[in-house]
Amino acid sequence: MNIAYRKLAMLEKDFIAREEAAKIEGVSCPIDNDFKNRITRLLDQVRYL
């Protein structure tokens, strides 16, 4: 579980970095928002346990 949690956290961190880079460049966000929201929701549920 620890490795899976770390990988999801790294994925979420990568999504955040990509969004910031897209804002700086003025390009639309290249990330699937539904997928990002599901990962964020999953990590929030794990953090509360």
C-alpha positions as CSV (number, residue, x, y, z in Angstrom):
1,M,0.0,0.0,0.0
2,N,2.8,2.4,0.8
3,I,4.3,2.1,-2.7
4,A,1.0,2.6,-4.4
5,Y,0.3,5.6,-2.2
6,R,3.6,7.1,-3.1
7,K,3.1,6.6,-6.8
8,L,-0.3,8.2,-6.6
9,A,1.1,11.2,-4.7
10,M,3.9,11.5,-7.3
11,L,1.3,11.5,-10.0
12,E,-0.8,14.2,-8.3
13,K,2.4,16.3,-7.9
14,D,3.1,15.9,-11.6
15,F,-0.4,17.0,-12.5
16,I,0.0,20.1,-10.4
17,A,3.4,20.9,-12.0
18,R,1.9,20.4,-15.5
19,E,-1.0,22.7,-14.7
20,E,1.3,25.4,-13.5
21,A,3.5,25.1,-16.6
22,A,0.5,25.3,-18.8
23,K,-0.7,28.5,-17.0
24,I,2.7,30.1,-17.5
25,E,2.8,29.2,-21.2
26,G,-0.8,30.3,-21.7
27,V,-1.8,26.9,-23.1
28,S,-4.9,24.9,-22.2
29,C,-4.5,22.2,-19.6
30,P,-3.3,18.9,-21.2
31,I,-4.5,16.8,-18.2
32,D,-7.7,14.8,-18.1
33,N,-9.6,16.6,-15.3
34,D,-11.8,13.6,-14.4
35,F,-8.7,11.4,-13.9
36,K,-7.0,14.1,-11.8
37,N,-10.1,14.5,-9.7
38,R,-10.4,10.8,-9.0
39,I,-6.8,10.6,-7.9
40,T,-7.1,13.6,-5.7
41,R,-10.3,12.2,-4.1
42,L,-8.6,8.8,-3.6
43,L,-5.6,10.4,-1.9
44,D,-7.9,12.5,0.3
45,Q,-9.7,9.3,1.4
46,V,-6.4,7.6,2.2
47,R,-5.1,10.6,4.2
48,Y,-8.2,10.7,6.4
49,L,-7.8,7.0,7.4
